[in-house]
Amino acid sequence: EDVFSISGRGTVVTGRVESGIVKVGEEVEIVGIKDTVKTTVTGVEMFRKLLDEGRAGENCGVLLRGTKREDVQRGQVLAKPGTIKPHTKFDAEVYVLSKEEGGRHTPFLNGYRPQFYFRTTDVTGAIQLKEGVEMVMPGDNVEMSVELIHPIAMDPGLRFAIREGGRTVGAGVVAKVTA
């Protein structure tokens, strides 16, 4: 969610623990957007208290050994090494908001390039509609393939919003990672 530099201590990343437990002393990977990097957790903090671990569902700050502030950015994920990979291509099931729901007023076609909002970050992606589907109307449920311009840490089941010019125009779920 956010990244801070604490003089004399290092870099702290904040966010919600999605699953499992993050513990002091554990090796973790920083996944998504940039190349995957390994580092070690040197501290966990919640509500200004130093802890040994952070558990699923909790919002906490994690101090990382030897990591520079500019090496980490919003939208990346901390994970146990090897548990999640960054991907740029996936198949998705999407609901496109109707005009009444605040969505688009017009249909979109193959090659449409909106922003895909995963967790805490927007990434531009190009849509490929299934064979035989010419366009998608507001209010439609549709299957599509997406290719992002930056890799995002993802697994099937990850939810995302589709945004255009700062407003949400659709909601979807990753059905299958393809590359």
Secondary structure, 3 states (H helix, E strand, C coil): CEEEEECCCEEEEEEECCCCEEECCCEEEEECCCCCEEEEEEEEEECCEEECEEECCCEEEEEECCCCHHHCCCCCEEECCCCCCEEEEEEEEEEECCHHHCCCCCCEECCCCCEEEECCEEEEEEEEECCCCCEECCCCEEEEEEEEEEEEECCCCCEEEEEECCEEEEEEEEEEECC
